[in-house]
Amino acid sequence: MSAERSRKFCDFLAFGISAIFSPYVMAGIFILLITYTYAHNLREFLPWIAIAFLFAIIIPGSYIIWLIERKHIRDVHLSDHEERKIPFLVAGASAVLGAIALAMISAAKPVVVMGVAYAVNAVVISLLTLFWKVSVHTALFSSVVTVVVILFGIHFAWLYLLLVPLAWARIYRHRHSLNQVIGGALITFVLTSLVFWLFGYI
C-alpha cells in the first residue's frame, strides 16, 4: 500500500470511528438501552425516553444547530475550544433539569441515577471546558461503559478496550491531545462510579 493510500485509509478509518462513537450517537443508544431495559411497559418507557432525549440531546443539539445557522460556531462537534464554552454550559444545565424531571415522574432508580450521573458529568465537563478542551467522545463513552459494567456485570468491561481506537481517532484527526482523551475518559469514569456508589450500586 502506497503512503498516499495508507494516509487516505487512516483518514477514512479515523473519521468513521469518530462518527460511530459520536456523543450524539452514543447518548441516544445508551438512553434507549437503559430506559427500555427498566421500563415495564410503554406507559413508563415513553415518558422516560422522551424526557431523557429532550434534555440530553434535543435541547443542547438544537441550541448548537441554532448557533451554526447564526454562524457563531462552525460545526456540530464544536472543534474550536472557544466555541465550546457556552454550548457546554447549556448542555450541563439541561442535563440537570433532565435528571430532576426523571426523579419527579418517579422513573426507575437506575434511570434516575443514569440521569444524575449524566448531569454530574455534563456540569463538570462544561466547567473544565472553560480552560481545557476535554475529549467529549472519550468522556461520554467511558461513562456509558462504566454504567453498563455497574448495572449489567463486569463481563462487559472489555468495552473499555474500544477507548483505544477512539482515542487514536481523535488524536489522529488533530481534535485532541493524548492528555485530553485520557483525561476525558478518566474523569467520567471516576464521576460516574462515584454517583452510582452514592446511590448504593457499588
Rosetta constraint file for C-alpha pairs under 8 A:
AtomPair CA 1 CA 5 HARMONIC 6.20 0.50
AtomPair CA 1 CA 6 HARMONIC 6.13 0.50
AtomPair CA 2 CA 6 HARMONIC 6.03 0.50
AtomPair CA 3 CA 7 HARMONIC 6.09 0.50
AtomPair CA 4 CA 8 HARMONIC 6.25 0.50
AtomPair CA 5 CA 9 HARMONIC 6.10 0.50
AtomPair CA 6 CA 10 HARMONIC 6.22 0.50
AtomPair CA 7 CA 11 HARMONIC 6.08 0.50
AtomPair CA 8 CA 12 HARMONIC 6.14 0.50
AtomPair CA 9 CA 13 HARMONIC 6.05 0.50
AtomPair CA 10 CA 14 HARMONIC 5.92 0.50
AtomPair CA 11 CA 15 HARMONIC 6.11 0.50
AtomPair CA 11 CA 173 HARMONIC 7.59 0.50
AtomPair CA 12 CA 16 HARMONIC 6.02 0.50
AtomPair CA 13 CA 17 HARMONIC 6.12 0.50
AtomPair CA 13 CA 169 HARMONIC 7.70 0.50
AtomPair CA 14 CA 18 HARMONIC 6.14 0.50
AtomPair CA 14 CA 168 HARMONIC 7.62 0.50
AtomPair CA 14 CA 169 HARMONIC 4.38 0.50
AtomPair CA 14 CA 170 HARMONIC 7.28 0.50
AtomPair CA 14 CA 172 HARMONIC 6.87 0.50
AtomPair CA 14 CA 173 HARMONIC 6.78 0.50
AtomPair CA 15 CA 19 HARMONIC 6.11 0.50
AtomPair CA 15 CA 169 HARMONIC 7.11 0.50
AtomPair CA 15 CA 173 HARMONIC 7.65 0.50
AtomPair CA 16 CA 20 HARMONIC 6.10 0.50
AtomPair CA 17 CA 21 HARMONIC 6.07 0.50
AtomPair CA 17 CA 165 HARMONIC 7.51 0.50
AtomPair CA 17 CA 166 HARMONIC 6.31 0.50
AtomPair CA 17 CA 169 HARMONIC 6.49 0.50
AtomPair CA 18 CA 22 HARMONIC 5.77 0.50
AtomPair CA 18 CA 137 HARMONIC 7.68 0.50
AtomPair CA 18 CA 166 HARMONIC 6.72 0.50
AtomPair CA 18 CA 169 HARMONIC 6.35 0.50
AtomPair CA 18 CA 170 HARMONIC 6.86 0.50
AtomPair CA 20 CA 25 HARMONIC 6.91 0.50
AtomPair CA 20 CA 26 HARMONIC 7.99 0.50
AtomPair CA 21 CA 25 HARMONIC 6.50 0.50
AtomPair CA 21 CA 26 HARMONIC 5.99 0.50
AtomPair CA 21 CA 137 HARMONIC 6.63 0.50
AtomPair CA 21 CA 141 HARMONIC 7.45 0.50
AtomPair CA 21 CA 166 HARMONIC 7.40 0.50
AtomPair CA 22 CA 26 HARMONIC 6.11 0.50
AtomPair CA 22 CA 137 HARMONIC 6.16 0.50
AtomPair CA 23 CA 27 HARMONIC 5.78 0.50
AtomPair CA 23 CA 136 HARMONIC 6.85 0.50
AtomPair CA 23 CA 137 HARMONIC 5.64 0.50
AtomPair CA 23 CA 140 HARMONIC 6.34 0.50
AtomPair CA 23 CA 141 HARMONIC 7.65 0.50
AtomPair CA 24 CA 28 HARMONIC 6.14 0.50
AtomPair CA 24 CA 57 HARMONIC 6.81 0.50
AtomPair CA 25 CA 29 HARMONIC 6.23 0.50
AtomPair CA 26 CA 30 HARMONIC 5.97 0.50
AtomPair CA 26 CA 140 HARMONIC 7.50 0.50
AtomPair CA 26 CA 141 HARMONIC 6.92 0.50
AtomPair CA 26 CA 144 HARMONIC 7.89 0.50
AtomPair CA 27 CA 31 HARMONIC 6.00 0.50
AtomPair CA 27 CA 56 HARMONIC 7.69 0.50
AtomPair CA 27 CA 57 HARMONIC 7.54 0.50
AtomPair CA 27 CA 140 HARMONIC 7.59 0.50
AtomPair CA 28 CA 32 HARMONIC 6.20 0.50
AtomPair CA 28 CA 53 HARMONIC 7.16 0.50
AtomPair CA 28 CA 57 HARMONIC 7.55 0.50
AtomPair CA 29 CA 33 HARMONIC 6.12 0.50
AtomPair CA 30 CA 34 HARMONIC 6.23 0.50
AtomPair CA 30 CA 144 HARMONIC 6.80 0.50
AtomPair CA 31 CA 35 HARMONIC 6.02 0.50
AtomPair CA 31 CA 49 HARMONIC 6.83 0.50
AtomPair CA 31 CA 52 HARMONIC 6.82 0.50
AtomPair CA 31 CA 53 HARMONIC 7.37 0.50
AtomPair CA 32 CA 36 HARMONIC 5.85 0.50
AtomPair CA 32 CA 49 HARMONIC 6.71 0.50
AtomPair CA 33 CA 37 HARMONIC 6.01 0.50
AtomPair CA 34 CA 38 HARMONIC 6.35 0.50
AtomPair CA 34 CA 110 HARMONIC 7.72 0.50
AtomPair CA 34 CA 111 HARMONIC 6.49 0.50
AtomPair CA 35 CA 39 HARMONIC 5.91 0.50
AtomPair CA 35 CA 45 HARMONIC 6.08 0.50
AtomPair CA 35 CA 48 HARMONIC 6.44 0.50
AtomPair CA 35 CA 49 HARMONIC 6.10 0.50
AtomPair CA 35 CA 111 HARMONIC 6.28 0.50
AtomPair CA 36 CA 45 HARMONIC 6.16 0.50
AtomPair CA 38 CA 108 HARMONIC 6.56 0.50
AtomPair CA 38 CA 110 HARMONIC 7.51 0.50
AtomPair CA 38 CA 111 HARMONIC 7.40 0.50
AtomPair CA 39 CA 44 HARMONIC 5.49 0.50
AtomPair CA 39 CA 45 HARMONIC 5.10 0.50
AtomPair CA 39 CA 108 HARMONIC 7.35 0.50
AtomPair CA 40 CA 44 HARMONIC 6.59 0.50
AtomPair CA 40 CA 45 HARMONIC 7.42 0.50
AtomPair CA 41 CA 45 HARMONIC 6.15 0.50
AtomPair CA 42 CA 46 HARMONIC 5.63 0.50
AtomPair CA 43 CA 47 HARMONIC 7.14 0.50
AtomPair CA 44 CA 48 HARMONIC 6.37 0.50
AtomPair CA 44 CA 107 HARMONIC 7.51 0.50
AtomPair CA 45 CA 49 HARMONIC 6.06 0.50
AtomPair CA 46 CA 50 HARMONIC 5.92 0.50
AtomPair CA 47 CA 51 HARMONIC 6.04 0.50
AtomPair CA 48 CA 52 HARMONIC 6.18 0.50
AtomPair CA 48 CA 102 HARMONIC 6.72 0.50
AtomPair CA 48 CA 107 HARMONIC 6.64 0.50
AtomPair CA 48 CA 111 HARMONIC 7.97 0.50
AtomPair CA 49 CA 53 HARMONIC 5.86 0.50
AtomPair CA 50 CA 54 HARMONIC 5.93 0.50
AtomPair CA 51 CA 55 HARMONIC 6.20 0.50
AtomPair CA 51 CA 98 HARMONIC 6.36 0.50
AtomPair CA 51 CA 101 HARMONIC 7.15 0.50
AtomPair CA 51 CA 102 HARMONIC 6.99 0.50
AtomPair CA 52 CA 56 HARMONIC 5.70 0.50
AtomPair CA 52 CA 57 HARMONIC 7.76 0.50
AtomPair CA 52 CA 98 HARMONIC 6.19 0.50
AtomPair CA 52 CA 102 HARMONIC 7.70 0.50
AtomPair CA 52 CA 115 HARMONIC 7.47 0.50
AtomPair CA 53 CA 57 HARMONIC 5.22 0.50
AtomPair CA 53 CA 58 HARMONIC 6.09 0.50
AtomPair CA 54 CA 58 HARMONIC 4.73 0.50
AtomPair CA 54 CA 59 HARMONIC 5.88 0.50
AtomPair CA 54 CA 98 HARMONIC 7.76 0.50
AtomPair CA 55 CA 59 HARMONIC 5.59 0.50
AtomPair CA 55 CA 60 HARMONIC 7.30 0.50
AtomPair CA 55 CA 91 HARMONIC 7.97 0.50
AtomPair CA 55 CA 94 HARMONIC 5.19 0.50
AtomPair CA 55 CA 95 HARMONIC 5.59 0.50
AtomPair CA 55 CA 97 HARMONIC 7.04 0.50
AtomPair CA 55 CA 98 HARMONIC 5.06 0.50
AtomPair CA 56 CA 60 HARMONIC 6.90 0.50
AtomPair CA 56 CA 91 HARMONIC 7.16 0.50
AtomPair CA 56 CA 94 HARMONIC 6.75 0.50
AtomPair CA 56 CA 95 HARMONIC 5.56 0.50
AtomPair CA 56 CA 98 HARMONIC 7.08 0.50
AtomPair CA 57 CA 61 HARMONIC 5.55 0.50
AtomPair CA 58 CA 62 HARMONIC 5.72 0.50
AtomPair CA 59 CA 63 HARMONIC 6.22 0.50
AtomPair CA 59 CA 91 HARMONIC 7.62 0.50
AtomPair CA 59 CA 94 HARMONIC 7.07 0.50
AtomPair CA 60 CA 64 HARMONIC 6.28 0.50
AtomPair CA 60 CA 87 HARMONIC 6.95 0.50
AtomPair CA 60 CA 90 HARMONIC 6.46 0.50
AtomPair CA 60 CA 91 HARMONIC 5.05 0.50
AtomPair CA 60 CA 94 HARMONIC 7.17 0.50
AtomPair CA 61 CA 65 HARMONIC 6.24 0.50
AtomPair CA 61 CA 76 HARMONIC 8.00 0.50
AtomPair CA 62 CA 66 HARMONIC 6.10 0.50
AtomPair CA 63 CA 67 HARMONIC 6.23 0.50
AtomPair CA 63 CA 87 HARMONIC 7.23 0.50
AtomPair CA 64 CA 68 HARMONIC 6.24 0.50
AtomPair CA 64 CA 73 HARMONIC 7.93 0.50
AtomPair CA 64 CA 76 HARMONIC 6.40 0.50
AtomPair CA 64 CA 87 HARMONIC 6.61 0.50
AtomPair CA 65 CA 69 HARMONIC 6.22 0.50
AtomPair CA 65 CA 76 HARMONIC 6.99 0.50
AtomPair CA 66 CA 70 HARMONIC 6.20 0.50
AtomPair CA 67 CA 71 HARMONIC 6.08 0.50
AtomPair CA 67 CA 72 HARMONIC 5.19 0.50
AtomPair CA 67 CA 73 HARMONIC 5.85 0.50
AtomPair CA 68 CA 72 HARMONIC 5.89 0.50
AtomPair CA 68 CA 73 HARMONIC 5.11 0.50
AtomPair CA 68 CA 74 HARMONIC 5.97 0.50
AtomPair CA 68 CA 75 HARMONIC 6.66 0.50
AtomPair CA 68 CA 76 HARMONIC 7.58 0.50
AtomPair CA 72 CA 83 HARMONIC 7.83 0.50
AtomPair CA 73 CA 78 HARMONIC 7.08 0.50
AtomPair CA 73 CA 83 HARMONIC 5.97 0.50
AtomPair CA 74 CA 78 HARMONIC 7.04 0.50
AtomPair CA 74 CA 79 HARMONIC 7.92 0.50
AtomPair CA 75 CA 79 HARMONIC 6.91 0.50
AtomPair CA 78 CA 83 HARMONIC 6.05 0.50
AtomPair CA 78 CA 84 HARMONIC 5.62 0.50
AtomPair CA 79 CA 83 HARMONIC 7.62 0.50
AtomPair CA 79 CA 84 HARMONIC 7.76 0.50
AtomPair CA 79 CA 175 HARMONIC 6.65 0.50
AtomPair CA 80 CA 84 HARMONIC 6.78 0.50
AtomPair CA 81 CA 85 HARMONIC 7.35 0.50
AtomPair CA 81 CA 129 HARMONIC 7.58 0.50
AtomPair CA 81 CA 132 HARMONIC 7.88 0.50
AtomPair CA 81 CA 133 HARMONIC 5.87 0.50
AtomPair CA 83 CA 87 HARMONIC 7.59 0.50
AtomPair CA 84 CA 88 HARMONIC 5.82 0.50
AtomPair CA 84 CA 129 HARMONIC 7.01 0.50
AtomPair CA 85 CA 89 HARMONIC 6.37 0.50
AtomPair CA 85 CA 126 HARMONIC 6.78 0.50
AtomPair CA 85 CA 129 HARMONIC 6.00 0.50
AtomPair CA 85 CA 130 HARMONIC 5.70 0.50
AtomPair CA 86 CA 90 HARMONIC 6.22 0.50
AtomPair CA 87 CA 91 HARMONIC 6.15 0.50
AtomPair CA 88 CA 92 HARMONIC 6.10 0.50
AtomPair CA 88 CA 122 HARMONIC 7.55 0.50
AtomPair CA 88 CA 125 HARMONIC 7.69 0.50
AtomPair CA 88 CA 126 HARMONIC 4.82 0.50
AtomPair CA 88 CA 129 HARMONIC 7.61 0.50
AtomPair CA 89 CA 93 HARMONIC 6.21 0.50
AtomPair CA 89 CA 123 HARMONIC 6.97 0.50
AtomPair CA 89 CA 126 HARMONIC 5.21 0.50
AtomPair CA 89 CA 127 HARMONIC 7.29 0.50
AtomPair CA 90 CA 94 HARMONIC 6.06 0.50
AtomPair CA 91 CA 95 HARMONIC 6.07 0.50
AtomPair CA 91 CA 122 HARMONIC 6.73 0.50
AtomPair CA 91 CA 123 HARMONIC 7.88 0.50
AtomPair CA 91 CA 126 HARMONIC 7.82 0.50
AtomPair CA 92 CA 96 HARMONIC 6.38 0.50
AtomPair CA 92 CA 119 HARMONIC 6.21 0.50
AtomPair CA 92 CA 120 HARMONIC 7.93 0.50
AtomPair CA 92 CA 122 HARMONIC 4.61 0.50
AtomPair CA 92 CA 123 HARMONIC 4.43 0.50
AtomPair CA 92 CA 124 HARMONIC 8.00 0.50
AtomPair CA 92 CA 126 HARMONIC 6.34 0.50
AtomPair CA 93 CA 97 HARMONIC 6.45 0.50
AtomPair CA 93 CA 119 HARMONIC 7.85 0.50
AtomPair CA 93 CA 123 HARMONIC 7.09 0.50
AtomPair CA 94 CA 98 HARMONIC 6.18 0.50
AtomPair CA 95 CA 99 HARMONIC 6.26 0.50
AtomPair CA 95 CA 115 HARMONIC 7.32 0.50
AtomPair CA 95 CA 118 HARMONIC 6.69 0.50
AtomPair CA 95 CA 119 HARMONIC 4.60 0.50
AtomPair CA 95 CA 122 HARMONIC 6.81 0.50
AtomPair CA 96 CA 100 HARMONIC 6.34 0.50
AtomPair CA 96 CA 115 HARMONIC 7.91 0.50
AtomPair CA 96 CA 116 HARMONIC 7.22 0.50
AtomPair CA 96 CA 119 HARMONIC 4.92 0.50
AtomPair CA 96 CA 120 HARMONIC 7.64 0.50
AtomPair CA 97 CA 101 HARMONIC 6.11 0.50
AtomPair CA 98 CA 102 HARMONIC 6.21 0.50
AtomPair CA 98 CA 115 HARMONIC 6.77 0.50
AtomPair CA 98 CA 119 HARMONIC 7.88 0.50
AtomPair CA 99 CA 103 HARMONIC 6.33 0.50
AtomPair CA 99 CA 112 HARMONIC 6.33 0.50
AtomPair CA 99 CA 115 HARMONIC 4.55 0.50
AtomPair CA 99 CA 116 HARMONIC 5.28 0.50
AtomPair CA 99 CA 119 HARMONIC 6.68 0.50
AtomPair CA 100 CA 104 HARMONIC 6.14 0.50
AtomPair CA 101 CA 105 HARMONIC 6.39 0.50
AtomPair CA 102 CA 106 HARMONIC 6.39 0.50
AtomPair CA 102 CA 107 HARMONIC 5.55 0.50
AtomPair CA 102 CA 111 HARMONIC 7.59 0.50
AtomPair CA 102 CA 112 HARMONIC 5.72 0.50
AtomPair CA 102 CA 115 HARMONIC 7.28 0.50
AtomPair CA 103 CA 107 HARMONIC 6.04 0.50
AtomPair CA 103 CA 112 HARMONIC 5.80 0.50
AtomPair CA 107 CA 111 HARMONIC 6.23 0.50
AtomPair CA 107 CA 112 HARMONIC 6.11 0.50
AtomPair CA 108 CA 112 HARMONIC 6.34 0.50
AtomPair CA 109 CA 113 HARMONIC 6.05 0.50
AtomPair CA 110 CA 114 HARMONIC 5.95 0.50
AtomPair CA 111 CA 115 HARMONIC 6.29 0.50
AtomPair CA 112 CA 116 HARMONIC 6.24 0.50
AtomPair CA 113 CA 117 HARMONIC 6.02 0.50
AtomPair CA 113 CA 195 HARMONIC 7.44 0.50
AtomPair CA 113 CA 196 HARMONIC 6.83 0.50
AtomPair CA 113 CA 199 HARMONIC 7.35 0.50
AtomPair CA 114 CA 118 HARMONIC 6.07 0.50
AtomPair CA 114 CA 147 HARMONIC 7.59 0.50
AtomPair CA 115 CA 119 HARMONIC 6.07 0.50
AtomPair CA 116 CA 120 HARMONIC 6.09 0.50
AtomPair CA 116 CA 195 HARMONIC 7.43 0.50
AtomPair CA 117 CA 121 HARMONIC 6.10 0.50
AtomPair CA 117 CA 191 HARMONIC 7.31 0.50
AtomPair CA 117 CA 192 HARMONIC 5.43 0.50
AtomPair CA 117 CA 195 HARMONIC 5.84 0.50
AtomPair CA 117 CA 196 HARMONIC 7.57 0.50
AtomPair CA 118 CA 122 HARMONIC 5.98 0.50
AtomPair CA 118 CA 192 HARMONIC 7.85 0.50
AtomPair CA 119 CA 123 HARMONIC 6.08 0.50
AtomPair CA 120 CA 124 HARMONIC 6.17 0.50
AtomPair CA 120 CA 191 HARMONIC 7.29 0.50
AtomPair CA 121 CA 125 HARMONIC 5.95 0.50
AtomPair CA 121 CA 188 HARMONIC 6.03 0.50
AtomPair CA 121 CA 191 HARMONIC 6.56 0.50
AtomPair CA 121 CA 192 HARMONIC 7.27 0.50
AtomPair CA 122 CA 126 HARMONIC 5.96 0.50
AtomPair CA 123 CA 127 HARMONIC 6.24 0.50
AtomPair CA 124 CA 128 HARMONIC 6.14 0.50
AtomPair CA 125 CA 129 HARMONIC 6.01 0.50
AtomPair CA 125 CA 134 HARMONIC 7.19 0.50
AtomPair CA 126 CA 130 HARMONIC 6.93 0.50
AtomPair CA 127 CA 131 HARMONIC 7.96 0.50
AtomPair CA 128 CA 132 HARMONIC 5.66 0.50
AtomPair CA 128 CA 133 HARMONIC 7.57 0.50
AtomPair CA 128 CA 134 HARMONIC 7.35 0.50
AtomPair CA 129 CA 133 HARMONIC 5.36 0.50
AtomPair CA 129 CA 134 HARMONIC 6.49 0.50
AtomPair CA 133 CA 176 HARMONIC 7.55 0.50
AtomPair CA 133 CA 180 HARMONIC 6.67 0.50
AtomPair CA 134 CA 139 HARMONIC 7.81 0.50
AtomPair CA 134 CA 176 HARMONIC 7.70 0.50
AtomPair CA 134 CA 180 HARMONIC 4.91 0.50
AtomPair CA 134 CA 181 HARMONIC 6.70 0.50
AtomPair CA 134 CA 183 HARMONIC 6.74 0.50
AtomPair CA 134 CA 184 HARMONIC 5.38 0.50
AtomPair CA 135 CA 139 HARMONIC 6.07 0.50
AtomPair CA 135 CA 176 HARMONIC 6.54 0.50
AtomPair CA 135 CA 180 HARMONIC 5.58 0.50
AtomPair CA 135 CA 181 HARMONIC 5.04 0.50
AtomPair CA 135 CA 183 HARMONIC 7.67 0.50
AtomPair CA 135 CA 184 HARMONIC 5.26 0.50
AtomPair CA 135 CA 185 HARMONIC 7.91 0.50
AtomPair CA 136 CA 140 HARMONIC 5.80 0.50
AtomPair CA 136 CA 184 HARMONIC 6.52 0.50
AtomPair CA 137 CA 141 HARMONIC 6.26 0.50
AtomPair CA 137 CA 166 HARMONIC 7.69 0.50
AtomPair CA 137 CA 181 HARMONIC 7.99 0.50
AtomPair CA 138 CA 142 HARMONIC 5.88 0.50
AtomPair CA 138 CA 163 HARMONIC 6.54 0.50
AtomPair CA 138 CA 166 HARMONIC 6.92 0.50
AtomPair CA 138 CA 167 HARMONIC 6.74 0.50
AtomPair CA 138 CA 181 HARMONIC 5.84 0.50
AtomPair CA 138 CA 182 HARMONIC 7.55 0.50
AtomPair CA 138 CA 184 HARMONIC 5.76 0.50
AtomPair CA 138 CA 185 HARMONIC 5.09 0.50
AtomPair CA 139 CA 143 HARMONIC 6.29 0.50
AtomPair CA 139 CA 181 HARMONIC 7.58 0.50
AtomPair CA 139 CA 183 HARMONIC 7.91 0.50
AtomPair CA 139 CA 184 HARMONIC 4.26 0.50
AtomPair CA 139 CA 185 HARMONIC 4.39 0.50
AtomPair CA 139 CA 186 HARMONIC 7.48 0.50
AtomPair CA 139 CA 187 HARMONIC 7.17 0.50
AtomPair CA 139 CA 188 HARMONIC 5.59 0.50
AtomPair CA 139 CA 189 HARMONIC 7.88 0.50
AtomPair CA 140 CA 144 HARMONIC 6.13 0.50
AtomPair CA 140 CA 185 HARMONIC 7.55 0.50
AtomPair CA 140 CA 188 HARMONIC 7.20 0.50
AtomPair CA 141 CA 145 HARMONIC 6.17 0.50
AtomPair CA 141 CA 163 HARMONIC 7.56 0.50
AtomPair CA 141 CA 185 HARMONIC 7.54 0.50
AtomPair CA 142 CA 146 HARMONIC 6.13 0.50
AtomPair CA 142 CA 160 HARMONIC 6.96 0.50
AtomPair CA 142 CA 163 HARMONIC 7.42 0.50
AtomPair CA 142 CA 185 HARMONIC 5.14 0.50
AtomPair CA 142 CA 186 HARMONIC 7.58 0.50
AtomPair CA 142 CA 188 HARMONIC 6.40 0.50
AtomPair CA 142 CA 189 HARMONIC 5.88 0.50
AtomPair CA 143 CA 147 HARMONIC 6.30 0.50
AtomPair CA 143 CA 185 HARMONIC 7.48 0.50
AtomPair CA 143 CA 188 HARMONIC 5.28 0.50
AtomPair CA 143 CA 189 HARMONIC 5.50 0.50
AtomPair CA 143 CA 192 HARMONIC 6.03 0.50
AtomPair CA 144 CA 148 HARMONIC 6.28 0.50
AtomPair CA 145 CA 149 HARMONIC 6.09 0.50
AtomPair CA 145 CA 156 HARMONIC 7.74 0.50
AtomPair CA 145 CA 157 HARMONIC 7.33 0.50
AtomPair CA 145 CA 159 HARMONIC 6.46 0.50
AtomPair CA 145 CA 160 HARMONIC 6.64 0.50
AtomPair CA 146 CA 150 HARMONIC 6.16 0.50
AtomPair CA 146 CA 157 HARMONIC 7.96 0.50
AtomPair CA 146 CA 189 HARMONIC 6.29 0.50
AtomPair CA 146 CA 192 HARMONIC 6.91 0.50
AtomPair CA 146 CA 193 HARMONIC 7.02 0.50
AtomPair CA 147 CA 151 HARMONIC 6.02 0.50
AtomPair CA 147 CA 192 HARMONIC 7.18 0.50
AtomPair CA 147 CA 193 HARMONIC 7.83 0.50
AtomPair CA 148 CA 152 HARMONIC 5.51 0.50
AtomPair CA 148 CA 153 HARMONIC 7.21 0.50
AtomPair CA 148 CA 156 HARMONIC 7.02 0.50
AtomPair CA 149 CA 153 HARMONIC 4.82 0.50
AtomPair CA 149 CA 154 HARMONIC 5.15 0.50
AtomPair CA 149 CA 155 HARMONIC 7.30 0.50
AtomPair CA 149 CA 156 HARMONIC 5.50 0.50
AtomPair CA 149 CA 157 HARMONIC 5.99 0.50
AtomPair CA 150 CA 154 HARMONIC 7.16 0.50
AtomPair CA 150 CA 201 HARMONIC 7.20 0.50
AtomPair CA 150 CA 202 HARMONIC 7.46 0.50
AtomPair CA 152 CA 156 HARMONIC 7.47 0.50
AtomPair CA 153 CA 157 HARMONIC 7.95 0.50
AtomPair CA 158 CA 162 HARMONIC 7.88 0.50
AtomPair CA 159 CA 163 HARMONIC 7.78 0.50
AtomPair CA 162 CA 166 HARMONIC 6.40 0.50
AtomPair CA 163 CA 167 HARMONIC 5.82 0.50
AtomPair CA 164 CA 168 HARMONIC 6.22 0.50
AtomPair CA 165 CA 169 HARMONIC 6.10 0.50
AtomPair CA 166 CA 170 HARMONIC 6.37 0.50
AtomPair CA 167 CA 171 HARMONIC 6.20 0.50
AtomPair CA 167 CA 178 HARMONIC 7.53 0.50
AtomPair CA 167 CA 181 HARMONIC 5.77 0.50
AtomPair CA 167 CA 182 HARMONIC 7.70 0.50
AtomPair CA 168 CA 172 HARMONIC 5.80 0.50
AtomPair CA 169 CA 173 HARMONIC 6.07 0.50
AtomPair CA 170 CA 174 HARMONIC 6.42 0.50
AtomPair CA 170 CA 175 HARMONIC 5.38 0.50
AtomPair CA 170 CA 176 HARMONIC 5.79 0.50
AtomPair CA 170 CA 177 HARMONIC 8.00 0.50
AtomPair CA 170 CA 181 HARMONIC 7.61 0.50
AtomPair CA 171 CA 175 HARMONIC 5.92 0.50
AtomPair CA 171 CA 176 HARMONIC 5.15 0.50
AtomPair CA 171 CA 177 HARMONIC 5.69 0.50
AtomPair CA 171 CA 178 HARMONIC 6.68 0.50
AtomPair CA 171 CA 181 HARMONIC 7.92 0.50
AtomPair CA 176 CA 180 HARMONIC 5.83 0.50
AtomPair CA 176 CA 181 HARMONIC 6.52 0.50
AtomPair CA 177 CA 181 HARMONIC 6.51 0.50
AtomPair CA 178 CA 182 HARMONIC 6.14 0.50
AtomPair CA 179 CA 183 HARMONIC 5.66 0.50
AtomPair CA 180 CA 184 HARMONIC 6.03 0.50
AtomPair CA 181 CA 185 HARMONIC 6.38 0.50
AtomPair CA 182 CA 186 HARMONIC 6.14 0.50
AtomPair CA 183 CA 187 HARMONIC 5.94 0.50
AtomPair CA 184 CA 188 HARMONIC 6.42 0.50
AtomPair CA 185 CA 189 HARMONIC 6.13 0.50
AtomPair CA 186 CA 190 HARMONIC 6.19 0.50
AtomPair CA 187 CA 191 HARMONIC 6.17 0.50
AtomPair CA 188 CA 192 HARMONIC 5.67 0.50
AtomPair CA 189 CA 193 HARMONIC 6.05 0.50
AtomPair CA 190 CA 194 HARMONIC 6.05 0.50
AtomPair CA 191 CA 195 HARMONIC 6.21 0.50
AtomPair CA 192 CA 196 HARMONIC 6.34 0.50
AtomPair CA 193 CA 197 HARMONIC 6.01 0.50
AtomPair CA 193 CA 202 HARMONIC 7.83 0.50
AtomPair CA 194 CA 198 HARMONIC 6.14 0.50
AtomPair CA 195 CA 199 HARMONIC 6.44 0.50
AtomPair CA 196 CA 200 HARMONIC 6.33 0.50
AtomPair CA 196 CA 201 HARMONIC 5.30 0.50
AtomPair CA 196 CA 202 HARMONIC 6.55 0.50
AtomPair CA 197 CA 201 HARMONIC 5.27 0.50
AtomPair CA 197 CA 202 HARMONIC 4.72 0.50
